[in-house]
Amino acid sequence: MRMKLIYIIFPAFFLLLLITNTGCEQPKPPTDSTVTTDNIIGMLSLYTLYTPVKIDIMPLTEFTSANDTQRPKINVYVSLLDPYGSQIKSPGKFRFELYEYIQRSAEPKGKRAIIWPDVDLTNPVKNNDYWRDFLRAYVFSLPYEQAGNQDYILQVTCLCPNGKRLSTEFTLRQTK
């Protein structure tokens, strides 16, 4: 009889314990802030893989001559490259400097001829104005005063929001 009583009381006690310890409440998300911070840091480190690491002046860059309505200018095509070599769009400040080209010299970059005001492309609307998606590059039109048949070296520097400074040079030849 005692064994029968244990077989009846034990399952009833177990059922009562099961009912009182479980409920319909949804599990609460963890309130530990380190989990959230780790996720944010993980996501940010993923995006840093796609920041610019190199700047390139495309060969389309050229002098354009003056006409009745426009001054002479330099059309500059600049692309930013990620670590994988893909052309990307990114905020930044662009600085353009033009130097005289010295022929047959170990250091062909001579005296600085022009420095233009920095172009700030950290604003998304302004960034879109300069971006040409079909080229995957930025296009800048820089006015200049034509000085004979002089060749130049164009230096472009991009100051990235992450503190990186990317720079490149391109030899501009006057076309006849």
C-alpha positions as CSV (number, residue, x, y, z in Angstrom):
1,M,0.0,0.0,0.0
2,R,2.8,2.3,0.8
3,M,4.4,1.8,-2.6
4,K,1.0,2.6,-4.3
5,L,0.9,5.8,-2.3
6,I,4.4,6.8,-3.5
7,Y,3.4,6.1,-7.1
8,I,0.4,8.4,-6.8
9,I,1.9,11.2,-4.7
10,F,5.2,11.5,-6.6
11,P,3.6,12.1,-10.1
12,A,1.1,14.5,-8.5
13,F,3.9,16.5,-6.8
14,F,5.9,16.5,-10.0
15,L,2.9,17.8,-12.0
16,L,2.3,20.5,-9.4
17,L,5.9,21.6,-9.6
18,L,5.8,21.7,-13.3
19,I,2.7,23.9,-13.4
20,T,4.0,26.4,-10.9
21,N,7.5,26.8,-12.5
22,T,6.3,27.3,-16.1
23,G,4.1,30.0,-17.4
24,C,3.0,31.9,-20.4
25,E,5.4,34.8,-20.0
26,Q,7.8,35.5,-22.9
27,P,11.5,35.2,-22.2
28,K,13.1,38.6,-21.6
29,P,16.1,39.6,-23.6
30,P,19.3,39.8,-21.7
31,T,19.9,43.2,-20.1
32,D,23.6,42.8,-20.0
33,S,25.1,45.8,-21.9
34,T,28.3,44.0,-22.9
35,V,26.4,41.7,-25.2
36,T,25.0,44.7,-27.1
37,T,28.3,46.5,-27.1
38,D,30.1,43.4,-28.5
39,N,27.6,43.1,-31.3
40,I,28.0,46.8,-32.2
41,I,31.8,46.5,-32.2
42,G,31.5,43.4,-34.3
43,M,29.3,45.1,-36.8
44,L,31.6,48.2,-37.0
45,S,34.7,46.0,-37.5
46,L,32.9,44.3,-40.4
47,Y,32.2,47.6,-42.1
48,T,35.8,48.8,-41.6
49,L,36.8,46.1,-44.1
50,Y,35.1,48.3,-46.8
51,T,36.7,51.7,-46.1
52,P,39.0,53.3,-48.7
53,V,42.7,52.3,-48.5
54,K,43.8,53.7,-51.8
55,I,43.0,56.7,-54.1
56,D,43.4,56.6,-57.9
57,I,43.2,59.4,-60.5
58,M,41.6,57.8,-63.6
59,P,43.2,58.3,-67.1
60,L,40.1,60.2,-68.2
61,T,41.5,63.2,-66.3
62,E,42.3,66.0,-68.7
63,F,42.7,69.7,-69.5
64,T,39.7,71.3,-71.3
65,S,40.3,74.4,-73.3
66,A,38.4,77.6,-73.0
67,N,35.5,78.6,-75.2
68,D,33.2,81.6,-75.4
69,T,31.2,80.5,-72.3
70,Q,33.7,78.7,-70.1
71,R,37.1,79.2,-68.7
72,P,39.7,76.5,-69.1
73,K,39.4,73.8,-66.5
74,I,40.7,70.4,-65.5
75,N,38.3,67.5,-65.3
76,V,39.5,65.2,-62.6
77,Y,38.1,61.6,-62.2
78,V,39.0,60.2,-58.8
79,S,38.2,56.7,-57.5
80,L,38.5,55.3,-54.0
81,L,39.5,51.7,-53.6
82,D,38.7,49.3,-50.8
83,P,41.1,46.6,-49.6
84,Y,39.8,44.3,-52.3
85,G,40.5,46.7,-55.1
86,S,36.8,47.6,-55.7
87,Q,35.9,51.2,-56.4
88,I,33.7,52.5,-53.6
89,K,31.8,55.6,-52.6
90,S,32.9,57.1,-49.3
91,P,32.7,60.5,-47.4
92,G,35.8,62.5,-47.2
93,K,37.5,65.9,-47.9
94,F,39.4,66.2,-51.2
95,R,42.3,68.5,-51.7
96,F,43.7,69.3,-55.2
97,E,47.2,70.7,-55.8
98,L,48.9,71.4,-59.2
99,Y,52.7,71.3,-59.5
100,E,54.9,72.2,-62.4
101,Y,56.4,69.2,-64.1
102,I,60.2,69.2,-64.4
103,Q,61.4,67.1,-67.3
104,R,64.4,64.8,-67.0
105,S,64.6,65.2,-63.3
106,A,64.8,62.7,-60.4
107,E,62.1,64.6,-58.7
108,P,59.7,65.8,-61.4
109,K,57.4,67.6,-59.1
110,G,58.4,71.3,-59.1
111,K,57.0,74.4,-57.7
112,R,53.3,74.4,-56.7
113,A,51.3,76.3,-59.2
114,I,47.7,76.1,-57.7
115,I,46.0,74.8,-54.7
116,W,42.2,74.8,-54.8
117,P,39.9,75.0,-51.7
118,D,39.1,71.6,-50.2
119,V,36.0,69.9,-51.4
120,D,34.0,68.5,-48.4
121,L,32.0,65.4,-49.4
122,T,30.9,64.3,-45.9
123,N,27.4,65.6,-46.6
124,P,25.4,62.8,-48.4
125,V,23.7,65.3,-50.8
126,K,27.0,67.0,-51.9
127,N,28.7,63.6,-52.1
128,N,26.0,62.4,-54.6
129,D,26.5,65.6,-56.7
130,Y,30.1,64.6,-57.4
131,W,29.6,60.8,-57.7
132,R,29.1,59.2,-61.1
133,D,27.7,55.7,-60.6
134,F,28.4,54.5,-64.1
135,L,32.1,55.3,-63.7
136,R,32.2,54.3,-60.0
137,A,34.2,57.5,-59.5
138,Y,33.9,61.2,-58.4
139,V,34.2,63.9,-61.0
140,F,35.6,67.4,-60.2
141,S,35.9,70.4,-62.5
142,L,38.8,72.6,-61.4
143,P,39.2,76.0,-63.0
144,Y,42.7,77.1,-63.9
145,E,44.6,79.8,-65.8
146,Q,46.3,78.4,-68.8
147,A,50.0,79.1,-68.8
148,G,51.5,78.1,-72.2
149,N,52.3,74.5,-73.0
150,Q,53.5,73.6,-69.5
151,D,52.9,70.0,-68.2
152,Y,51.9,69.5,-64.6
153,I,51.6,67.0,-61.8
154,L,48.2,66.9,-60.2
155,Q,48.2,65.7,-56.6
156,V,44.9,64.6,-55.0
157,T,44.6,63.9,-51.3
158,C,41.5,62.5,-49.6
159,L,41.1,63.0,-45.8
160,C,38.9,60.1,-44.7
161,P,36.6,60.3,-41.6
162,N,38.5,57.5,-39.9
163,G,41.6,59.7,-39.9
164,K,43.4,58.1,-42.9
165,R,45.1,60.4,-45.4
166,L,45.2,58.9,-49.0
167,S,47.2,60.6,-51.7
168,T,48.2,60.1,-55.3
169,E,49.8,61.9,-58.2
170,F,49.0,62.1,-61.9
171,T,51.0,63.7,-64.7
172,L,48.8,66.0,-66.8
173,R,50.2,66.7,-70.3
174,Q,49.0,69.6,-72.4
175,T,47.4,68.5,-75.6
176,K,48.2,70.4,-78.8
